[in-house]
Amino acid sequence: MAPGSEGVMMINRINHVAIVVEDLDAALRFWRDALGLPLSKTEENPGEHVDIAFLPLGESEIELLEPTDPDSGIGKYLAKKGQGMHHLCVEVDDIDAVIARLTGHGVEMINETPRVRDEGTRYAFVHPKSAGGVLVELYELPE
């Protein structure tokens, strides 16, 4: 049996697709106004130096991320790579078990220990070089 293949890894759904944008209002003119997706809310995240717009799509969301500080992680990403998809977020039942399984398979994590958002969501990122160039976020929602 391969390392970490014990048990079933529960990945429930795509929680969101995050897209980095230069201008949130301009991006909303496409996603909300032209494409017709509803805007559920916007929020400022000072800890991550980003403003976010949330647009539900089925059981998932599109998240538009506008950096508020050019020296933040998202700001540097925008300067280096330009606008576009930033990460894919998958929702999991047990983030600790998923991280253990992934590292057991030689996957490099950006966060080997989950971080916790204010509302209790636990999250961690898989390094893109382990996921074919895609930044993957793991989400464990609070009970």
Backbone as JSON Lines, residues from 0, in Angstrom:
{"i":0,"aa":"M","n":[0.85,-1.17,0.0],"ca":[0.0,0.0,0.0],"c":[0.9,1.25,0.0]}
{"i":1,"aa":"A","n":[0.54,2.24,-0.82],"ca":[1.33,3.47,-0.89],"c":[1.2,4.25,0.41]}
{"i":2,"aa":"P","n":[2.24,5.04,0.76],"ca":[2.16,5.82,1.99],"c":[0.95,6.73,1.97]}
{"i":3,"aa":"G","n":[0.23,6.75,3.06],"ca":[-0.91,7.65,3.18],"c":[-2.14,7.19,2.44]}
{"i":4,"aa":"S","n":[-2.14,5.97,1.88],"ca":[-3.31,5.53,1.13],"c":[-4.33,4.83,2.02]}
{"i":5,"aa":"E","n":[-4.05,4.73,3.3],"ca":[-4.99,4.11,4.22],"c":[-6.24,4.99,4.31]}
{"i":6,"aa":"G","n":[-7.39,4.37,4.36],"ca":[-8.62,5.12,4.53],"c":[-8.99,5.9,3.27]}
{"i":7,"aa":"V","n":[-10.09,6.58,3.35],"ca":[-10.61,7.35,2.22],"c":[-10.41,8.83,2.52]}
{"i":8,"aa":"M","n":[-9.85,9.54,1.57],"ca":[-9.68,10.98,1.72],"c":[-10.97,11.65,1.24]}
{"i":9,"aa":"M","n":[-11.62,12.38,2.12],"ca":[-12.91,12.99,1.78],"c":[-12.73,14.4,1.23]}
{"i":10,"aa":"I","n":[-12.85,14.5,-0.08],"ca":[-12.91,15.79,-0.75],"c":[-14.35,15.95,-1.2]}
{"i":11,"aa":"N","n":[-15.01,16.97,-0.69],"ca":[-16.44,17.12,-0.88],"c":[-16.83,17.84,-2.17]}
{"i":12,"aa":"R","n":[-16.13,18.91,-2.48],"ca":[-16.53,19.72,-3.63],"c":[-15.47,20.79,-3.87]}
{"i":13,"aa":"I","n":[-15.58,21.46,-5.0],"ca":[-14.81,22.68,-5.2],"c":[-15.52,23.76,-4.41]}
{"i":14,"aa":"N","n":[-14.83,24.35,-3.46],"ca":[-15.42,25.42,-2.65],"c":[-15.42,26.72,-3.43]}
{"i":15,"aa":"H","n":[-14.25,27.06,-4.01],"ca":[-14.17,28.27,-4.82],"c":[-12.99,28.23,-5.76]}
{"i":16,"aa":"V","n":[-13.09,29.08,-6.77],"ca":[-11.99,29.36,-7.68],"c":[-11.66,30.83,-7.45]}
{"i":17,"aa":"A","n":[-10.4,31.12,-7.12],"ca":[-9.99,32.49,-6.83],"c":[-9.28,33.08,-8.02]}
{"i":18,"aa":"I","n":[-9.68,34.3,-8.37],"ca":[-9.12,35.0,-9.52],"c":[-8.57,36.34,-9.04]}
{"i":19,"aa":"V","n":[-7.3,36.62,-9.37],"ca":[-6.68,37.89,-9.0],"c":[-7.04,38.92,-10.07]}
{"i":20,"aa":"V","n":[-7.47,40.09,-9.62],"ca":[-7.85,41.17,-10.54],"c":[-7.16,42.47,-10.13]}
{"i":21,"aa":"E","n":[-6.95,43.33,-11.1],"ca":[-6.37,44.65,-10.81],"c":[-7.39,45.59,-10.19]}
{"i":22,"aa":"D","n":[-8.66,45.45,-10.62],"ca":[-9.71,46.38,-10.23],"c":[-11.0,45.59,-10.02]}
{"i":23,"aa":"L","n":[-11.45,45.51,-8.78],"ca":[-12.63,44.73,-8.44],"c":[-13.87,45.22,-9.17]}
{"i":24,"aa":"D","n":[-14.06,46.54,-9.23],"ca":[-15.24,47.08,-9.91],"c":[-15.25,46.73,-11.39]}
{"i":25,"aa":"A","n":[-14.09,46.83,-12.03],"ca":[-14.0,46.47,-13.45],"c":[-14.27,44.98,-13.64]}
{"i":26,"aa":"A","n":[-13.75,44.14,-12.76],"ca":[-13.98,42.71,-12.86],"c":[-15.45,42.37,-12.67]}
{"i":27,"aa":"L","n":[-16.12,43.07,-11.75],"ca":[-17.54,42.84,-11.52],"c":[-18.39,43.2,-12.73]}
{"i":28,"aa":"R","n":[-17.92,44.14,-13.52],"ca":[-18.67,44.49,-14.74],"c":[-18.75,43.29,-15.68]}
{"i":29,"aa":"F","n":[-17.74,42.41,-15.66],"ca":[-17.83,41.18,-16.46],"c":[-18.6,40.1,-15.72]}
{"i":30,"aa":"W","n":[-18.11,39.7,-14.53],"ca":[-18.64,38.53,-13.82],"c":[-20.09,38.73,-13.38]}
{"i":31,"aa":"R","n":[-20.42,39.9,-12.85],"ca":[-21.77,40.16,-12.35],"c":[-22.67,40.72,-13.45]}
{"i":32,"aa":"D","n":[-22.21,41.83,-14.05],"ca":[-23.09,42.55,-14.97],"c":[-23.25,41.84,-16.32]}
{"i":33,"aa":"A","n":[-22.17,41.47,-16.98],"ca":[-22.25,40.86,-18.29],"c":[-22.61,39.37,-18.21]}
{"i":34,"aa":"L","n":[-21.92,38.63,-17.34],"ca":[-22.15,37.19,-17.24],"c":[-23.41,36.86,-16.44]}
{"i":35,"aa":"G","n":[-23.78,37.75,-15.52],"ca":[-25.03,37.57,-14.77],"c":[-24.91,36.8,-13.47]}
{"i":36,"aa":"L","n":[-23.7,36.57,-12.97],"ca":[-23.57,35.89,-11.68],"c":[-23.99,36.83,-10.56]}
{"i":37,"aa":"P","n":[-24.69,36.32,-9.55],"ca":[-25.06,37.18,-8.43],"c":[-23.85,37.5,-7.56]}
{"i":38,"aa":"L","n":[-23.84,38.67,-7.0],"ca":[-22.8,39.06,-6.03],"c":[-23.39,38.85,-4.65]}
{"i":39,"aa":"S","n":[-22.82,37.89,-3.89],"ca":[-23.38,37.63,-2.56],"c":[-22.85,38.6,-1.53]}
{"i":40,"aa":"K","n":[-21.58,38.98,-1.64],"ca":[-21.01,39.94,-0.7],"c":[-19.62,40.35,-1.15]}
{"i":41,"aa":"T","n":[-19.15,41.43,-0.55],"ca":[-17.76,41.84,-0.7],"c":[-17.21,41.99,0.72]}
{"i":42,"aa":"E","n":[-15.9,41.81,0.86],"ca":[-15.3,42.01,2.18],"c":[-13.86,42.45,2.02]}
{"i":43,"aa":"E","n":[-13.41,43.16,3.03],"ca":[-12.0,43.53,3.13],"c":[-11.34,42.5,4.03]}
{"i":44,"aa":"N","n":[-10.17,42.03,3.62],"ca":[-9.39,41.12,4.46],"c":[-8.05,41.8,4.71]}
{"i":45,"aa":"P","n":[-7.96,42.62,5.77],"ca":[-6.73,43.36,6.02],"c":[-5.54,42.47,6.33]}
{"i":46,"aa":"G","n":[-5.78,41.3,6.92],"ca":[-4.7,40.37,7.24],"c":[-3.99,39.86,5.99]}
{"i":47,"aa":"E","n":[-4.76,39.64,4.92],"ca":[-4.19,39.15,3.66],"c":[-3.97,40.3,2.66]}
{"i":48,"aa":"H","n":[-4.35,41.53,3.05],"ca":[-4.21,42.72,2.2],"c":[-4.93,42.55,0.87]}
{"i":49,"aa":"V","n":[-6.23,42.21,0.98],"ca":[-7.0,41.95,-0.23],"c":[-8.46,42.32,-0.01]}
{"i":50,"aa":"D","n":[-9.1,42.82,-1.05],"ca":[-10.55,43.0,-1.07],"c":[-11.1,41.86,-1.91]}
{"i":51,"aa":"I","n":[-12.23,41.29,-1.47],"ca":[-12.77,40.09,-2.11],"c":[-14.23,40.3,-2.47]}
{"i":52,"aa":"A","n":[-14.6,39.85,-3.67],"ca":[-16.01,39.77,-4.07],"c":[-16.35,38.3,-4.23]}
{"i":53,"aa":"F","n":[-17.5,37.89,-3.69],"ca":[-17.94,36.5,-3.72],"c":[-19.14,36.37,-4.65]}
{"i":54,"aa":"L","n":[-19.01,35.49,-5.64],"ca":[-20.08,35.28,-6.62],"c":[-20.43,33.79,-6.65]}
{"i":55,"aa":"P","n":[-21.56,33.41,-6.04],"ca":[-21.95,32.0,-6.02],"c":[-22.2,31.46,-7.43]}
{"i":56,"aa":"L","n":[-21.81,30.21,-7.61],"ca":[-22.02,29.53,-8.89],"c":[-22.29,28.06,-8.56]}
{"i":57,"aa":"G","n":[-23.56,27.67,-8.55],"ca":[-23.92,26.32,-8.12],"c":[-23.56,26.14,-6.66]}
{"i":58,"aa":"E","n":[-22.86,25.05,-6.34],"ca":[-22.45,24.79,-4.97],"c":[-21.09,25.41,-4.65]}
{"i":59,"aa":"S","n":[-20.54,26.15,-5.59],"ca":[-19.21,26.75,-5.43],"c":[-19.31,28.26,-5.57]}
{"i":60,"aa":"E","n":[-18.15,28.9,-5.55],"ca":[-18.1,30.35,-5.72],"c":[-16.93,30.72,-6.61]}
{"i":61,"aa":"I","n":[-17.08,31.87,-7.24],"ca":[-15.95,32.56,-7.85],"c":[-15.57,33.64,-6.84]}
{"i":62,"aa":"E","n":[-14.31,33.71,-6.48],"ca":[-13.82,34.78,-5.6],"c":[-12.88,35.66,-6.41]}
{"i":63,"aa":"L","n":[-13.21,36.94,-6.45],"ca":[-12.35,37.91,-7.11],"c":[-11.51,38.59,-6.04]}
{"i":64,"aa":"L","n":[-10.19,38.56,-6.22],"ca":[-9.24,39.09,-5.24],"c":[-8.53,40.31,-5.8]}
{"i":65,"aa":"E","n":[-8.69,41.45,-5.16],"ca":[-7.96,42.66,-5.53],"c":[-6.99,43.0,-4.41]}
{"i":66,"aa":"P","n":[-5.68,42.97,-4.69],"ca":[-4.73,43.3,-3.62],"c":[-4.85,44.76,-3.2]}
{"i":67,"aa":"T","n":[-4.7,45.02,-1.91],"ca":[-4.73,46.38,-1.4],"c":[-3.33,46.89,-1.07]}
{"i":68,"aa":"D","n":[-2.34,46.02,-1.18],"ca":[-0.95,46.37,-0.9],"c":[-0.08,45.67,-1.94]}
{"i":69,"aa":"P","n":[0.67,46.45,-2.74],"ca":[1.5,45.82,-3.77],"c":[2.6,44.92,-3.21]}
{"i":70,"aa":"D","n":[2.93,45.06,-1.92],"ca":[3.96,44.23,-1.31],"c":[3.41,42.97,-0.65]}
{"i":71,"aa":"S","n":[2.08,42.78,-0.7],"ca":[1.47,41.57,-0.13],"c":[1.69,40.4,-1.08]}
{"i":72,"aa":"G","n":[1.37,39.21,-0.62],"ca":[1.5,38.02,-1.47],"c":[0.69,38.13,-2.74]}
{"i":73,"aa":"I","n":[-0.57,38.57,-2.62],"ca":[-1.43,38.71,-3.8],"c":[-0.95,39.87,-4.67]}
{"i":74,"aa":"G","n":[-0.46,40.93,-4.04],"ca":[0.07,42.07,-4.81],"c":[1.28,41.67,-5.63]}
{"i":75,"aa":"K","n":[2.17,40.91,-5.03],"ca":[3.36,40.44,-5.75],"c":[2.97,39.46,-6.85]}
{"i":76,"aa":"Y","n":[1.98,38.62,-6.59],"ca":[1.5,37.67,-7.59],"c":[0.96,38.43,-8.81]}
{"i":77,"aa":"L","n":[0.15,39.45,-8.56],"ca":[-0.42,40.25,-9.65],"c":[0.68,40.92,-10.46]}
{"i":78,"aa":"A","n":[1.67,41.49,-9.78],"ca":[2.77,42.16,-10.48],"c":[3.57,41.19,-11.33]}
{"i":79,"aa":"K","n":[3.76,39.98,-10.84],"ca":[4.58,38.99,-11.54],"c":[3.83,38.27,-12.65]}
{"i":80,"aa":"K","n":[2.58,37.85,-12.36],"ca":[1.86,36.98,-13.3],"c":[0.68,37.66,-13.99]}
{"i":81,"aa":"G","n":[0.26,38.82,-13.48],"ca":[-0.9,39.49,-14.06],"c":[-2.21,38.91,-13.55]}
{"i":82,"aa":"Q","n":[-3.29,39.42,-14.09],"ca":[-4.62,38.96,-13.7],"c":[-4.85,37.53,-14.15]}
{"i":83,"aa":"G","n":[-5.68,36.83,-13.41],"ca":[-6.05,35.48,-13.82],"c":[-6.27,34.59,-12.62]}
{"i":84,"aa":"M","n":[-6.43,33.31,-12.91],"ca":[-6.7,32.35,-11.84],"c":[-5.55,32.32,-10.85]}
{"i":85,"aa":"H","n":[-5.88,32.38,-9.58],"ca":[-4.87,32.33,-8.52],"c":[-4.82,30.95,-7.89]}
{"i":86,"aa":"H","n":[-5.98,30.42,-7.47],"ca":[-5.99,29.09,-6.86],"c":[-7.34,28.43,-6.98]}
{"i":87,"aa":"L","n":[-7.31,27.11,-6.81],"ca":[-8.5,26.28,-6.76],"c":[-8.62,25.78,-5.33]}
{"i":88,"aa":"C","n":[-9.79,25.95,-4.73],"ca":[-10.0,25.53,-3.34],"c":[-10.95,24.35,-3.29]}
{"i":89,"aa":"V","n":[-10.48,23.26,-2.64],"ca":[-11.33,22.09,-2.45],"c":[-11.67,21.96,-0.97]}
{"i":90,"aa":"E","n":[-12.92,21.6,-0.73],"ca":[-13.41,21.44,0.64],"c":[-13.2,20.0,1.08]}
{"i":91,"aa":"V","n":[-12.64,19.82,2.27],"ca":[-12.33,18.49,2.8],"c":[-12.97,18.31,4.17]}
{"i":92,"aa":"D","n":[-13.16,17.05,4.56],"ca":[-13.73,16.75,5.88],"c":[-12.7,16.88,6.99]}
{"i":93,"aa":"D","n":[-11.47,16.4,6.75],"ca":[-10.44,16.33,7.79],"c":[-9.13,16.81,7.18]}
{"i":94,"aa":"I","n":[-8.83,18.08,7.35],"ca":[-7.67,18.68,6.7],"c":[-6.36,18.05,7.2]}
{"i":95,"aa":"D","n":[-6.31,17.67,8.47],"ca":[-5.09,17.06,8.99],"c":[-4.81,15.73,8.3]}
{"i":96,"aa":"A","n":[-5.85,14.94,8.1],"ca":[-5.7,13.65,7.41],"c":[-5.3,13.84,5.96]}
{"i":97,"aa":"V","n":[-5.87,14.86,5.31],"ca":[-5.53,15.13,3.91],"c":[-4.08,15.57,3.79]}
{"i":98,"aa":"I","n":[-3.64,16.45,4.68],"ca":[-2.24,16.9,4.65],"c":[-1.31,15.71,4.89]}
{"i":99,"aa":"A","n":[-1.64,14.86,5.85],"ca":[-0.81,13.68,6.13],"c":[-0.74,12.78,4.91]}
{"i":100,"aa":"R","n":[-1.85,12.55,4.26],"ca":[-1.87,11.71,3.06],"c":[-1.01,12.33,1.95]}
{"i":101,"aa":"L","n":[-1.19,13.63,1.73],"ca":[-0.44,14.31,0.66],"c":[1.06,14.26,0.93]}
{"i":102,"aa":"T","n":[1.47,14.6,2.15],"ca":[2.91,14.58,2.45],"c":[3.44,13.16,2.39]}
{"i":103,"aa":"G","n":[2.6,12.18,2.73],"ca":[3.0,10.78,2.61],"c":[3.25,10.37,1.17]}
{"i":104,"aa":"H","n":[2.66,11.1,0.25],"ca":[2.87,10.85,-1.18],"c":[3.91,11.8,-1.77]}
{"i":105,"aa":"G","n":[4.67,12.49,-0.91],"ca":[5.74,13.36,-1.39],"c":[5.28,14.72,-1.88]}
{"i":106,"aa":"V","n":[4.05,15.09,-1.59],"ca":[3.53,16.39,-2.02],"c":[4.08,17.47,-1.1]}
{"i":107,"aa":"E","n":[4.55,18.56,-1.71],"ca":[5.07,19.69,-0.93],"c":[3.93,20.62,-0.56]}
{"i":108,"aa":"M","n":[3.84,20.93,0.72],"ca":[2.82,21.85,1.23],"c":[3.45,23.22,1.47]}
{"i":109,"aa":"I","n":[2.69,24.27,1.23],"ca":[3.1,25.61,1.66],"c":[2.84,25.72,3.15]}
{"i":110,"aa":"N","n":[1.7,25.18,3.59],"ca":[1.33,25.16,5.02],"c":[1.19,23.71,5.45]}
{"i":111,"aa":"E","n":[2.15,23.21,6.23],"ca":[2.03,21.84,6.74],"c":[1.12,21.78,7.95]}
{"i":112,"aa":"T","n":[0.9,22.92,8.57],"ca":[-0.05,23.05,9.67],"c":[-1.13,24.02,9.21]}
{"i":113,"aa":"P","n":[-2.41,23.63,9.29],"ca":[-3.47,24.51,8.83],"c":[-3.5,25.84,9.58]}
{"i":114,"aa":"R","n":[-3.88,26.88,8.84],"ca":[-4.15,28.18,9.43],"c":[-5.65,28.24,9.71]}
{"i":115,"aa":"V","n":[-6.09,29.19,10.54],"ca":[-7.5,29.27,10.9],"c":[-8.01,30.69,10.64]}
{"i":116,"aa":"R","n":[-9.11,30.78,9.89],"ca":[-9.77,32.06,9.64],"c":[-10.6,32.45,10.86]}
{"i":117,"aa":"D","n":[-11.0,33.71,10.93],"ca":[-11.76,34.22,12.07],"c":[-13.03,33.41,12.35]}
{"i":118,"aa":"E","n":[-13.71,32.96,11.29],"ca":[-14.97,32.24,11.48],"c":[-14.76,30.75,11.74]}
{"i":119,"aa":"G","n":[-13.49,30.31,11.79],"ca":[-13.19,28.93,12.15],"c":[-12.78,28.01,11.01]}
{"i":120,"aa":"T","n":[-12.85,28.47,9.77],"ca":[-12.41,27.65,8.65],"c":[-10.91,27.41,8.76]}
{"i":121,"aa":"R","n":[-10.51,26.14,8.65],"ca":[-9.1,25.76,8.65],"c":[-8.66,25.59,7.2]}
{"i":122,"aa":"Y","n":[-7.47,26.1,6.85],"ca":[-7.03,26.05,5.47],"c":[-5.53,25.88,5.36]}
{"i":123,"aa":"A","n":[-5.12,25.33,4.24],"ca":[-3.7,25.14,3.95],"c":[-3.55,25.08,2.44]}
{"i":124,"aa":"F","n":[-2.36,25.45,1.98],"ca":[-2.08,25.47,0.54],"c":[-1.07,24.4,0.16]}
{"i":125,"aa":"V","n":[-1.34,23.76,-0.98],"ca":[-0.42,22.8,-1.6],"c":[0.45,23.6,-2.55]}
{"i":126,"aa":"H","n":[1.76,23.35,-2.54],"ca":[2.66,24.07,-3.44],"c":[2.34,23.73,-4.89]}
{"i":127,"aa":"P","n":[2.3,24.74,-5.77],"ca":[1.95,24.5,-7.17],"c":[2.88,23.51,-7.88]}
{"i":128,"aa":"K","n":[4.13,23.42,-7.47],"ca":[5.02,22.51,-8.17],"c":[4.67,21.04,-7.91]}
{"i":129,"aa":"S","n":[3.86,20.78,-6.88],"ca":[3.4,19.42,-6.61],"c":[2.05,19.15,-7.28]}
{"i":130,"aa":"A","n":[1.43,20.17,-7.85],"ca":[0.08,20.03,-8.41],"c":[0.02,20.52,-9.86]}
{"i":131,"aa":"G","n":[1.06,20.25,-10.6],"ca":[1.05,20.6,-12.01],"c":[0.94,22.08,-12.29]}
{"i":132,"aa":"G","n":[1.48,22.9,-11.39],"ca":[1.46,24.34,-11.59],"c":[0.24,25.04,-11.03]}
{"i":133,"aa":"V","n":[-0.67,24.29,-10.39],"ca":[-1.89,24.87,-9.83],"c":[-1.72,25.03,-8.32]}
{"i":134,"aa":"L","n":[-1.98,26.23,-7.82],"ca":[-2.02,26.45,-6.37],"c":[-3.36,25.89,-5.88]}
{"i":135,"aa":"V","n":[-3.3,24.93,-4.97],"ca":[-4.51,24.29,-4.44],"c":[-4.65,24.64,-2.97]}
{"i":136,"aa":"E","n":[-5.82,25.1,-2.61],"ca":[-6.13,25.39,-1.21],"c":[-7.06,24.3,-0.69]}
{"i":137,"aa":"L","n":[-6.78,23.83,0.51],"ca":[-7.63,22.87,1.19],"c":[-8.43,23.63,2.24]}
{"i":138,"aa":"Y","n":[-9.72,23.37,2.32],"ca":[-10.63,24.05,3.25],"c":[-11.34,23.03,4.11]}
{"i":139,"aa":"E","n":[-11.29,23.2,5.42],"ca":[-12.14,22.44,6.33],"c":[-13.05,23.44,7.03]}
{"i":140,"aa":"L","n":[-14.33,23.37,6.72],"ca":[-15.29,24.3,7.29],"c":[-15.58,23.95,8.74]}
{"i":141,"aa":"P","n":[-15.92,24.96,9.56],"ca":[-16.26,24.67,10.96],"c":[-17.54,23.85,11.03]}
{"i":142,"aa":"E","n":[-17.7,23.12,12.13],"ca":[-18.89,22.25,12.31],"c":[-20.16,23.07,12.3]}
